[in-house]
Amino acid sequence: MAAGNLLIAQRRDQLTYARKRDGTYLPKVRVYQEGDYVYVRTASDCVAGSGLAMAVEPRVLRVVQARDNGTVLVVGRDGGKRLLNARNLTLCHNLNVDGEIDWSLAKPAEDFPCSVCQSALHWGELLLCDGCGLGYHLWCHQPPLSTVPAGNFICSSCKDKGVTAQAVDKR
């Protein structure tokens, strides 16, 4: 009995591989829905040492919109959105995914300008105010800063308006 099942499985695999080689094999397309959690597949097909596990990026993304052209708009915990091909995604079956966006993980875009000098250069030294969302270079902020402050950053204009770190944390 077991030998018969093995022969059936081998024949099925032979036919599948033959169809893959001649181009007649069409894999089933996964349709993603809004709210699904997905991983992005990496360039390698499988994890080293395992023929079964797929290599994926370590972060889980949430599907925002699935489009008819085969692309999927996804958002990460940092609030960053990406448009990806559905073929490069795989469904996440983890039930303990935290779907909340953590804005502390957000990074400014490389072309995000400083609100004082309007320069997008030196974006690595650009601080985003947690009160108003404007960007300031360390040296453009009044008073100028020598180091990145620990915790929340509140610009001087927000401080003048009475915005506090505690009020920002409550949001």
C-alpha positions as CSV (number, residue, x, y, z in Angstrom):
1,M,0.0,0.0,0.0
2,A,2.7,2.5,1.0
3,A,4.7,1.7,-2.1
4,G,1.7,2.4,-4.3
5,N,1.2,5.8,-2.6
6,L,4.8,6.6,-3.1
7,L,4.5,5.7,-6.8
8,I,1.4,7.9,-7.2
9,A,3.2,10.8,-5.5
10,Q,6.3,10.4,-7.7
11,R,4.2,10.3,-10.8
12,R,2.3,13.5,-9.7
13,D,5.6,15.3,-9.1
14,Q,7.0,14.1,-12.5
15,L,4.0,15.6,-14.2
16,T,4.2,18.8,-12.3
17,Y,7.9,19.3,-13.0
18,A,7.3,18.5,-16.7
19,R,4.5,21.2,-16.8
20,K,6.8,23.7,-15.1
21,R,9.6,23.1,-17.6
22,D,7.3,23.4,-20.7
23,G,5.5,26.5,-19.3
24,T,2.0,25.1,-19.1
25,Y,2.0,25.0,-15.3
26,L,0.1,28.0,-13.8
27,P,0.3,28.3,-10.0
28,K,-2.8,29.3,-8.1
29,V,-2.9,33.1,-7.5
30,R,-3.5,34.0,-3.9
31,V,-6.1,36.8,-3.5
32,Y,-5.3,39.0,-0.5
33,Q,-8.0,41.0,1.3
34,E,-7.8,44.1,3.3
35,G,-6.7,43.3,6.9
36,D,-4.6,40.2,5.9
37,Y,-1.2,40.0,7.4
38,V,1.6,39.0,5.0
39,Y,5.4,38.5,4.8
40,V,7.5,39.6,1.9
41,R,9.4,36.8,0.2
42,T,13.2,37.3,-0.2
43,A,15.2,36.5,-3.3
44,S,16.2,33.0,-2.1
45,D,13.6,30.4,-2.5
46,C,14.0,28.6,0.9
47,V,15.7,28.9,4.2
48,A,19.2,27.4,4.3
49,G,19.1,23.9,5.6
50,S,15.4,23.5,5.0
51,G,13.6,22.5,1.9
52,L,10.2,23.4,3.3
53,A,10.5,26.8,4.9
54,M,10.3,29.9,2.7
55,A,12.8,32.8,3.2
56,V,10.9,35.9,4.1
57,E,11.6,39.4,5.5
58,P,11.3,39.3,9.3
59,R,8.6,42.0,9.5
60,V,4.9,41.4,9.2
61,L,2.9,43.8,7.0
62,R,-0.9,44.5,6.9
63,V,-2.7,44.6,3.6
64,V,-4.4,48.0,3.0
65,Q,-5.6,47.4,-0.5
66,A,-5.4,44.6,-3.1
67,R,-5.6,45.9,-6.6
68,D,-6.8,44.2,-9.8
69,N,-3.5,44.5,-11.5
70,G,-1.8,42.0,-9.1
71,T,-0.3,44.6,-6.8
72,V,-1.0,45.0,-3.1
73,L,-0.6,48.1,-0.9
74,V,0.7,47.1,2.5
75,V,1.6,49.1,5.6
76,G,4.2,48.2,8.3
77,R,4.2,49.0,12.0
78,D,6.2,52.2,11.3
79,G,3.3,53.5,9.1
80,G,5.3,53.2,5.9
81,K,3.4,52.1,2.9
82,R,4.7,49.9,0.1
83,L,3.2,48.7,-3.2
84,L,4.3,45.1,-3.8
85,N,3.5,42.4,-6.4
86,A,1.2,39.8,-4.9
87,R,3.5,37.0,-6.1
88,N,6.2,38.3,-3.7
89,L,3.9,37.9,-0.6
90,T,3.0,35.0,1.5
91,L,0.3,34.9,4.1
92,C,1.2,35.2,7.8
93,H,-0.7,32.7,9.9
94,N,0.5,34.1,13.2
95,L,-2.5,35.0,15.3
96,N,-0.6,37.2,17.8
97,V,0.2,40.0,15.4
98,D,0.1,43.5,16.8
99,G,-1.7,45.6,14.2
100,E,-1.2,49.0,15.9
101,I,1.1,51.4,14.1
102,D,4.0,52.5,16.3
103,W,4.9,56.0,15.2
104,S,8.2,55.8,17.1
105,L,9.4,53.4,14.4
106,A,8.7,56.0,11.7
107,K,11.6,57.5,9.8
108,P,11.4,60.6,7.7
109,A,11.6,60.1,3.9
110,E,15.0,61.0,2.4
111,D,13.4,63.9,0.6
112,F,11.6,65.3,3.7
113,P,12.8,68.9,4.1
114,C,13.8,70.8,7.3
115,S,11.1,73.4,8.1
116,V,13.8,76.1,8.7
117,C,16.3,75.7,5.9
118,Q,14.0,73.7,3.5
119,S,17.0,71.4,2.8
120,A,16.4,67.6,2.5
121,L,20.2,67.0,2.9
122,H,21.5,65.4,6.1
123,W,18.2,63.7,6.8
124,G,20.0,61.4,9.3
125,E,20.3,64.5,11.6
126,L,16.7,65.6,11.1
127,L,14.4,65.5,14.1
128,L,10.7,65.2,13.8
129,C,8.6,67.1,16.4
130,D,6.2,64.8,18.1
131,G,3.8,67.7,18.6
132,C,3.5,69.1,15.1
133,G,5.4,66.7,12.8
134,L,7.7,69.3,11.4
135,G,11.4,68.4,10.8
136,Y,14.4,70.3,12.2
137,H,18.1,69.8,11.7
138,L,19.9,69.7,15.0
139,W,21.6,73.0,14.0
140,C,18.5,74.7,12.6
141,H,16.4,74.3,15.7
142,Q,16.3,77.3,18.0
143,P,18.1,76.9,20.3
144,P,20.5,74.7,18.3
145,L,20.9,71.1,19.7
146,S,24.2,69.3,20.0
147,T,22.8,65.8,20.4
148,V,19.5,64.0,19.7
149,P,17.3,64.3,22.8
150,A,16.2,61.2,24.6
151,G,12.5,60.4,24.5
152,N,10.0,62.6,22.7
153,F,11.2,65.7,20.8
154,I,9.1,68.8,21.2
155,C,10.1,71.8,19.1
156,S,10.4,75.2,20.6
157,S,7.3,76.5,18.8
158,C,5.2,73.6,20.2
159,K,6.6,74.3,23.7
160,D,5.6,77.9,23.4
161,K,2.0,76.7,22.6
162,G,2.0,74.5,25.8
163,V,2.5,71.1,24.2
164,T,4.2,68.7,26.6
165,A,5.7,65.2,26.2
166,Q,3.0,63.8,28.5
167,A,0.3,65.2,26.2
168,V,2.0,63.7,23.2
169,D,2.3,60.3,24.9
170,K,-1.5,60.3,25.7
171,R,-2.3,60.5,21.9
